[in-house]
């Protein structure tokens, strides 16, 4: 399996990339780091340095998404979406491998 972006999330990523004038080869990097209230936390960032040997690369609705091999172990099957509502706004993660998540949705345990 892989990591995927919803169409809504891809639209938001493209908007940010255009506003920030990122170079066309810039990819969205999804990662996992230690920390957060549940043990691990999700990371999102833009990266021009894709390591073909150590990164998995996906095309999601016209956005290049990369995940390093270590993070891929925790992110398999994860979908990144974008929520824009009256109560909150931001990227959300649906991770079938998470055994526990925190209230904010940005950290998890696997």
DSSP file (Angstrom, degrees, kcal/mol; ACC not computed):
  #  RESIDUE AA STRUCTURE BP1 BP2  ACC     N-H-->O    O-->H-N    N-H-->O    O-->H-N    TCO  KAPPA ALPHA  PHI   PSI    X-CA   Y-CA   Z-CA
    1    1 A X              0   0    0      0, 0.0     2,-0.2     0, 0.0    75,-0.1   0.000 360.0 360.0 360.0-175.4    0.0    0.0    0.0
    2    2 A X        -     0   0    0     73,-0.1    75,-1.5    76,-0.0     2,-0.4  -0.785 360.0 -86.3-147.8-174.9    1.0    3.6    0.0
    3    3 A X        -     0   0    0     -2,-0.2     2,-0.3    74,-0.2    76,-0.2  -0.891  46.1-165.9-103.5 139.4    0.2    7.1    1.3
    4    4 A X  E     -a   79   0A   0     74,-2.4    76,-3.2    -2,-0.4     2,-0.4  -0.926  17.0-145.2-130.5 152.4   -2.5    9.0   -0.5
    5    5 A X  E     -a   80   0A   0     -2,-0.3    76,-0.2    74,-0.2     2,-0.1  -0.917  24.3-126.8-107.7 139.7   -3.8   12.6   -0.7
    6    6 A X     >  -     0   0    0     74,-2.4     4,-2.5    -2,-0.4     5,-0.2  -0.395  29.6-107.9 -73.8 164.9   -7.4   13.3   -1.3
    7    7 A X  H  > S+     0   0    0      1,-0.2     4,-2.3     2,-0.2     5,-0.2   0.890 121.9  53.6 -61.2 -38.6   -8.3   15.6   -4.1
    8    8 A X  H  > S+     0   0    0      2,-0.2     4,-1.7     1,-0.2    -1,-0.2   0.896 110.2  46.6 -63.5 -41.1   -9.2   18.3   -1.6
    9    9 A X  H  > S+     0   0    0     71,-0.3     4,-2.5     2,-0.2    -2,-0.2   0.903 111.0  52.2 -67.7 -41.2   -5.8   18.0    0.1
   10   10 A X  H  X S+     0   0    0     -4,-2.5     4,-2.6     1,-0.2    -2,-0.2   0.898 107.3  52.7 -62.2 -40.2   -4.0   18.0   -3.3
   11   11 A X  H  X S+     0   0    0     -4,-2.3     4,-2.0     1,-0.2    -1,-0.2   0.912 110.8  47.0 -60.9 -42.7   -5.8   21.2   -4.3
   12   12 A X  H  X S+     0   0    0     -4,-1.7     4,-2.3     2,-0.2    -2,-0.2   0.896 111.3  51.0 -67.1 -40.5   -4.7   22.9   -1.0
   13   13 A X  H  X S+     0   0    0     -4,-2.5     4,-2.7     2,-0.2    -2,-0.2   0.930 110.5  49.1 -62.2 -45.8   -1.1   21.7   -1.5
   14   14 A X  H  X S+     0   0    0     -4,-2.6     4,-2.2     1,-0.2    -1,-0.2   0.891 109.9  52.3 -60.9 -39.6   -1.0   23.1   -5.1
   15   15 A X  H  X S+     0   0    0     -4,-2.0     4,-2.6    -5,-0.2    -1,-0.2   0.929 111.3  46.1 -61.9 -45.9   -2.5   26.4   -3.8
   16   16 A X  H  X S+     0   0    0     -4,-2.3     4,-2.6     1,-0.2    -2,-0.2   0.919 111.7  51.6 -63.2 -44.1    0.3   26.7   -1.2
   17   17 A X  H  <>S+     0   0    0     -4,-2.7     5,-2.3     1,-0.2     4,-0.4   0.879 112.4  46.0 -62.7 -37.8    3.0   25.8   -3.7
   18   18 A X  H ><5S+     0   0    0     -4,-2.2     3,-0.8     3,-0.2    -2,-0.2   0.935 113.8  47.9 -69.0 -46.8    1.8   28.5   -6.1
   19   19 A X  H 3<5S+     0   0    0     -4,-2.6    -2,-0.2     1,-0.2    -1,-0.2   0.874 116.3  43.6 -61.5 -38.3    1.5   31.1   -3.4
   20   20 A X  T 3<5S-     0   0    0     -4,-2.6    -1,-0.2    -5,-0.2    -2,-0.2   0.471 107.5-127.8 -87.6  -2.7    5.0   30.3   -2.0
   21   21 A X  T < 5 -     0   0    0     -3,-0.8    -3,-0.2    -4,-0.4    -4,-0.1   0.893  39.2-177.8  57.3  45.3    6.4   30.1   -5.6
   22   22 A X      < -     0   0    0     -5,-2.3    -1,-0.1    -6,-0.1     2,-0.1  -0.407  32.9-100.4 -69.9 150.2    8.0   26.7   -5.0
   23   23 A X    >   -     0   0    0      1,-0.1     3,-2.1    -2,-0.1    -1,-0.1  -0.379  34.0-110.7 -68.2 151.2   10.0   25.2   -7.9
   24   24 A X  T 3  S+     0   0    0      1,-0.3    -1,-0.1    -3,-0.1    -2,-0.1   0.772 115.0  59.0 -58.2 -29.1    8.2   22.6  -10.0
   25   25 A X  T 3  S+     0   0    0      2,-0.1    -1,-0.3    23,-0.0     2,-0.2   0.451  78.5 119.5 -81.0   1.4   10.3   19.7   -8.7
   26   26 A X    <   -     0   0    0     -3,-2.1    38,-0.4    20,-0.1     2,-0.3  -0.470  48.2-161.1 -69.6 134.6    9.3   20.4   -5.1
   27   27 A X  E     -C   47   0B   0     20,-2.9    20,-2.6    -2,-0.2     2,-0.6  -0.784  22.2-114.1-114.0 157.7    7.5   17.4   -3.5
   28   28 A X  E     -Cd  46  65B   0     36,-3.0    38,-2.6    -2,-0.3     2,-0.6  -0.840  32.6-152.2 -88.9 121.2    5.3   17.2   -0.4
   29   29 A X  E     -Cd  45  66B   0     16,-3.7    16,-1.7    -2,-0.6     2,-0.5  -0.855   8.8-166.6-100.3 124.7    7.1   15.1    2.2
   30   30 A X  E     +C   44   0B   0     36,-2.4    38,-0.4    -2,-0.6     2,-0.3  -0.933  22.7 162.4-106.8 130.5    4.9   13.1    4.7
   31   31 A X  E     -C   43   0B   0     12,-2.5    12,-2.5    -2,-0.5     2,-0.4  -0.877  34.8-129.0-143.3 172.1    6.9   11.8    7.6
   32   32 A X  E     -C   42   0B   0     -2,-0.3     2,-0.3    10,-0.2    10,-0.2  -0.991  24.9-178.8-126.2 135.4    6.6   10.4   11.2
   33   33 A X  E     -C   41   0B   0      8,-2.5     8,-3.0    -2,-0.4     2,-0.2  -0.930  34.0-100.9-129.2 154.4    8.7   11.7   14.1
   34   34 A X  E    S+C   40   0B   0     -2,-0.3     2,-0.3     6,-0.2     6,-0.3  -0.493  82.0  55.3 -69.4 144.9    8.9   10.7   17.7
   35   35 A X        +     0   0    0      4,-2.4     4,-0.4    -2,-0.2     3,-0.3  -0.815  45.4 109.3 128.7-167.9    6.9   13.0   20.0
   36   36 A X  S >  S-     0   0    0     -2,-0.3     3,-0.7     1,-0.2    -1,-0.1  -0.052  85.1 -71.7  78.9 169.9    3.4   14.2   20.5
   37   37 A X  T 3  S+     0   0    0      1,-0.2    -1,-0.2     3,-0.1     4,-0.1   0.613 132.1  45.9 -78.0 -11.0    1.1   13.2   23.2
   38   38 A X  T 3  S-     0   0    0      2,-0.3    -1,-0.2    -3,-0.3    -2,-0.1   0.394 121.3 -94.9-112.1   2.8    0.5    9.7   21.8
   39   39 A X  S <  S+     0   0    0     -3,-0.7    -4,-2.4    -4,-0.4     2,-0.3  -0.203  99.8  45.6 117.8 -43.5    4.1    8.7   20.9
   40   40 A X  E     -CE  34 108B   0     68,-2.2    68,-2.4    -6,-0.3     2,-0.4  -0.934  63.4-157.5-129.5 153.7    4.5    9.7   17.3
   41   41 A X  E     -CE  33 107B   0     -8,-3.0    -8,-2.5    -2,-0.3    66,-0.2  -0.981  19.7-116.8-133.2 150.3    3.6   12.8   15.3
   42   42 A X  E     -C   32   0B   0     64,-1.9     2,-0.4    -2,-0.4   -10,-0.2  -0.503  25.6-157.7 -80.3 148.2    2.9   13.4   11.7
   43   43 A X  E     -C   31   0B   0    -12,-2.5   -12,-2.5    -2,-0.2     2,-0.4  -0.988  10.0-175.8-128.0 140.3    5.1   15.8    9.7
   44   44 A X  E     +C   30   0B   0     -2,-0.4     2,-0.3   -14,-0.2   -14,-0.2  -0.999  21.8 138.9-130.6 134.8    4.3   17.6    6.4
   45   45 A X  E     -C   29   0B   0    -16,-1.7   -16,-3.7    -2,-0.4     2,-0.4  -0.980  48.1-100.9-164.0 170.4    6.7   19.7    4.6
   46   46 A X  E     -C   28   0B   0     -2,-0.3     2,-0.4   -18,-0.2   -18,-0.2  -0.837  36.9-178.0-104.4 140.7    8.0   20.6    1.1
   47   47 A X  E     -C   27   0B   0    -20,-2.6   -20,-2.9    -2,-0.4     3,-0.1  -0.992  27.7-174.0-144.8 129.4   11.2   19.1   -0.1
   48   48 A X  S    S+     0   0    0     -2,-0.4     2,-1.0   -22,-0.2    -1,-0.1   0.591  76.5  80.3 -91.7 -14.3   13.3   19.5   -3.3
   49   49 A X        +     0   0    0    -22,-0.1     2,-0.6     2,-0.0    -1,-0.1  -0.749  58.5 175.8-101.6  90.9   15.7   16.7   -2.4
   50   50 A X        -     0   0    0     -2,-1.0     2,-0.9    -3,-0.1     3,-0.1  -0.842  21.6-147.6 -95.5 125.3   14.1   13.4   -3.1
   51   51 A X     >  -     0   0    0     -2,-0.6     4,-2.4     1,-0.2     3,-0.5  -0.817   4.9-162.0 -94.6 102.7   16.3   10.4   -2.5
   52   52 A X  T  4 S+     0   0    0     -2,-0.9    -1,-0.2     1,-0.2     5,-0.1   0.751  89.2  50.3 -58.3 -25.0   15.3    7.9   -5.1
   53   53 A X  T  4 S+     0   0    0      1,-0.1    -1,-0.2    -3,-0.1    -2,-0.0   0.855 123.3  25.2 -81.7 -37.2   17.0    5.1   -3.1
   54   54 A X  T  4 S+     0   0    0     -3,-0.5    15,-1.8     2,-0.0     2,-0.4   0.445 109.7  74.3-111.6  -1.8   15.4    5.8    0.3
   55   55 A X  E  <  -F   68   0B   0     -4,-2.4     2,-0.4    13,-0.2    13,-0.2  -0.905  65.5-140.7-115.0 141.4   12.1    7.6   -0.5
   56   56 A X  E     -F   67   0B   0     11,-3.2    11,-2.1    -2,-0.4     2,-0.4  -0.825  25.0-154.1 -91.2 139.8    8.9    6.2   -1.9
   57   57 A X  E     +F   66   0B   0     -2,-0.4     2,-0.3     9,-0.2     9,-0.2  -0.957  15.5 177.2-124.3 133.6    7.4    8.5   -4.4
   58   58 A X  E     -F   65   0B   0      7,-2.9     7,-3.1    -2,-0.4     2,-0.6  -0.953  24.9-138.2-133.4 150.4    3.7    8.8   -5.4
   59   59 A X  E     -F   64   0B   0     -2,-0.3     2,-0.5     5,-0.2     5,-0.2  -0.959  24.1-179.9-108.4 120.2    1.7   11.0   -7.7
   60   60 A X  E >  S-F   63   0B   0      3,-2.8     3,-1.3    -2,-0.6    -2,-0.0  -0.914  70.2 -35.1-125.0 103.2   -1.6   12.1   -6.0
   61   61 A X  T 3  S-     0   0    0     -2,-0.5    -1,-0.1     1,-0.3     3,-0.1   0.862 125.8 -43.4  54.3  39.3   -3.9   14.3   -8.1
   62   62 A X  T 3  S+     0   0    0      1,-0.3     2,-0.5   -48,-0.0    -1,-0.3   0.521 116.0 113.2  86.8   5.8   -0.9   16.1   -9.7
   63   63 A X  E <   - F   0  60B   0     -3,-1.3    -3,-2.8   -58,-0.1     2,-0.6  -0.943  63.8-134.4-110.9 129.8    1.1   16.4   -6.4
   64   64 A X  E     - F   0  59B   0     -2,-0.5   -36,-3.0   -38,-0.4     2,-0.4  -0.748  26.5-169.4 -82.2 123.3    4.4   14.5   -6.0
   65   65 A X  E     -dF  28  58B   0     -7,-3.1    -7,-2.9    -2,-0.6     2,-0.4  -0.943   2.7-168.5-116.6 133.7    4.3   13.0   -2.5
   66   66 A X  E     -dF  29  57B   0    -38,-2.6   -36,-2.4    -2,-0.4     2,-0.4  -0.947   7.4-175.8-125.8 147.0    7.4   11.4   -0.9
   67   67 A X  E     - F   0  56B   0    -11,-2.1   -11,-3.2    -2,-0.4   -36,-0.1  -0.993  24.9-126.8-139.4 128.6    7.8    9.2    2.2
   68   68 A X  E  >  - F   0  55B   0    -38,-0.4     4,-2.3    -2,-0.4   -13,-0.2  -0.386  31.1-109.7 -72.2 157.6   11.1    8.0    3.6
   69   69 A X  H  > S+     0   0    0    -15,-1.8     4,-1.0     1,-0.2    -1,-0.1   0.848 116.0  52.1 -59.9 -38.6   11.3    4.2    4.3
   70   70 A X  H >4 S+     0   0    0      1,-0.2     3,-0.6     2,-0.2     4,-0.5   0.929 112.9  44.2 -65.2 -45.2   11.3    4.5    8.0
   71   71 A X  H >> S+     0   0    0      1,-0.2     3,-1.3     2,-0.2     4,-1.2   0.845 103.0  67.4 -67.0 -33.0    8.2    6.7    8.1
   72   72 A X  H 3X S+     0   0    0     -4,-2.3     4,-1.0     1,-0.3    -1,-0.2   0.815  90.3  64.1 -58.9 -30.7    6.5    4.4    5.5
   73   73 A X  H << S+     0   0    0     -4,-1.0    -1,-0.3    -3,-0.6    -2,-0.2   0.847 112.1  34.7 -60.4 -33.5    6.4    1.6    8.1
   74   74 A X  H <4 S+     0   0    0     -3,-1.3    -1,-0.2    -4,-0.5    23,-0.2   0.589 119.0  50.7 -95.9 -13.5    4.0    3.7   10.2
   75   75 A X  H ><  +     0   0    0     -4,-1.2     3,-2.8    -3,-0.1    -2,-0.2   0.404  68.0 138.9-108.5   1.4    2.1    5.4    7.3
   76   76 A X  T 3< S+     0   0    0     -4,-1.0    21,-0.3     1,-0.3    20,-0.2  -0.264  82.6   7.0 -55.2 121.8    1.1    2.4    5.2
   77   77 A X  T 3  S+     0   0    0    -75,-1.5    -1,-0.3     1,-0.3   -74,-0.2   0.467  93.8 148.6  85.7   2.8   -2.5    3.0    4.0
   78   78 A X    <   -     0   0    0     -3,-2.8   -74,-2.4    17,-0.1     2,-0.5  -0.461  33.0-155.4 -73.8 139.9   -2.7    6.5    5.4
   79   79 A X  E     -aB   4  94A   0     15,-2.2    15,-2.5   -76,-0.2     2,-0.5  -0.970   2.8-152.5-115.3 130.2   -4.8    9.1    3.7
   80   80 A X  E     +aB   5  93A   0    -76,-3.2   -74,-2.4    -2,-0.5   -71,-0.3  -0.897  22.6 174.1-101.8 126.4   -4.1   12.8    4.1
   81   81 A X  E     - B   0  92A   0     11,-2.5    11,-2.5    -2,-0.5     2,-0.5  -0.735  27.2-126.5-122.8 171.7   -7.1   15.1    3.7
   82   82 A X  E     - B   0  91A   0      9,-0.3     2,-0.5    -2,-0.2     9,-0.2  -0.992  19.7-163.9-125.1 128.1   -7.8   18.8    4.1
   83   83 A X  E     + B   0  90A   0      7,-3.2     7,-2.8    -2,-0.5     2,-0.3  -0.928  10.7 177.6-113.5 132.4  -10.5   20.0    6.3
   84   84 A X  E     + B   0  89A   0     -2,-0.5     5,-0.2     5,-0.2     2,-0.2  -0.767  28.5 136.8-135.5  88.5  -11.9   23.6    6.2
   85   85 A X        -     0   0    0      3,-2.8    -2,-0.0    -2,-0.3     0, 0.0  -0.676  67.3 -98.8-126.7 178.7  -14.7   24.0    8.6
   86   86 A X  S    S+     0   0    0     -2,-0.2     3,-0.1     1,-0.2    -1,-0.0   0.782 121.4  47.1 -70.1 -26.6  -16.0   26.5   11.1
   87   87 A X  S    S-     0   0    0      1,-0.3     2,-0.3     0, 0.0    -1,-0.2   0.749 127.0 -12.2 -89.6 -25.5  -14.5   24.5   13.9
   88   88 A X        -     0   0    0      2,-0.0    -3,-2.8     0, 0.0     2,-0.3  -0.982  52.4-149.7-165.6 167.2  -11.0   23.9   12.5
   89   89 A X  E     +B   84   0A   0     -2,-0.3     2,-0.3    -5,-0.2    -5,-0.2  -0.977  46.3  70.5-147.5 130.9   -8.9   24.1    9.4
   90   90 A X  E    S-B   83   0A   0     -7,-2.8    -7,-3.2    -2,-0.3     2,-0.3  -0.912  76.1 -43.2 154.0-178.3   -5.9   22.0    8.3
   91   91 A X  E     -B   82   0A   0     -2,-0.3     2,-0.3    -9,-0.2    -9,-0.3  -0.580  49.1-162.0 -81.6 141.5   -4.6   18.7    7.1
   92   92 A X  E     -B   81   0A   0    -11,-2.5   -11,-2.5    -2,-0.3     2,-0.4  -0.884   6.4-143.2-123.5 156.1   -6.0   15.5    8.7
   93   93 A X  E     -B   80   0A   0     12,-0.4     2,-0.6    -2,-0.3   -13,-0.2  -0.973   7.6-166.7-123.8 129.9   -4.6   12.0    8.7
   94   94 A X  E     +B   79   0A   0    -15,-2.5   -15,-2.2    -2,-0.4     2,-0.6  -0.947  18.7 178.1-113.6 107.3   -6.5    8.7    8.5
   95   95 A X    >   -     0   0    0     -2,-0.6     3,-1.4   -17,-0.2   -17,-0.1  -0.928  22.4-165.3-117.9 109.6   -4.1    6.0    9.5
   96   96 A X  T 3  S+     0   0    0     -2,-0.6    -1,-0.1     1,-0.3   -19,-0.1   0.692  90.6  58.6 -67.3 -16.3   -5.4    2.4    9.7
   97   97 A X  T 3  S+     0   0    0    -21,-0.3     2,-0.4   -23,-0.2    -1,-0.3   0.507  79.3 107.3 -89.4  -4.9   -2.2    1.4   11.5
   98   98 A X    <   -     0   0    0     -3,-1.4    12,-0.3     1,-0.2     3,-0.1  -0.609  45.1-174.5 -78.1 127.0   -2.7    3.8   14.4
   99   99 A X  S    S+     0   0    0     10,-3.2     2,-0.3    -2,-0.4    11,-0.2   0.658  75.3  14.1 -92.1 -18.5   -3.8    2.1   17.6
  100  100 A X  E     -G  109   0B   0      9,-1.4     9,-2.5   -62,-0.1    -1,-0.3  -0.970  66.4-170.8-155.0 138.5   -4.4    5.3   19.5
  101  101 A X  E     -G  108   0B   0     -2,-0.3     7,-0.2     7,-0.2     2,-0.1  -0.912  21.4-121.1-128.5 159.7   -4.7    8.9   18.5
  102  102 A X    >   -     0   0    0      5,-1.7     3,-0.7    -2,-0.3     5,-0.1  -0.417  33.5-101.2 -92.5 174.2   -4.8   12.2   20.4
  103  103 A X  T 3  S+     0   0    0      1,-0.2    -1,-0.1    -2,-0.1    -2,-0.0   0.802 119.8  54.9 -64.8 -31.3   -7.6   14.7   20.4
  104  104 A X  T 3  S-     0   0    0      1,-0.1    -1,-0.2     3,-0.0    -3,-0.0   0.709 101.0-133.5 -78.5 -18.8   -5.7   17.1   18.1
  105  105 A X  S <  S+     0   0    0     -3,-0.7   -12,-0.4     2,-0.2    -2,-0.1   0.530  80.9 100.1  81.4   6.4   -5.2   14.4   15.4
  106  106 A X  S    S+     0   0    0    -14,-0.1   -64,-1.9   -65,-0.1     2,-0.3   0.446  77.0  49.0-105.5  -0.9   -1.6   15.2   14.9
  107  107 A X  E     +E   41   0B   0    -66,-0.2    -5,-1.7    -5,-0.1     2,-0.3  -0.962  61.6 168.4-136.3 158.6   -0.1   12.4   17.0
  108  108 A X  E     -EG  40 101B   0    -68,-2.4   -68,-2.2    -2,-0.3     2,-0.4  -0.950  27.7-127.7-156.1 169.1   -0.6    8.7   17.2
  109  109 A X  E       G   0 100B   0     -9,-2.5   -10,-3.2    -2,-0.3    -9,-1.4  -0.974 360.0 360.0-125.1 143.6    0.6    5.4   18.6
  110  110 A X              0   0    0     -2,-0.4    -1,-0.1   -12,-0.3   -71,-0.1   0.377 360.0 360.0-124.1 360.0    1.1    2.3   16.4
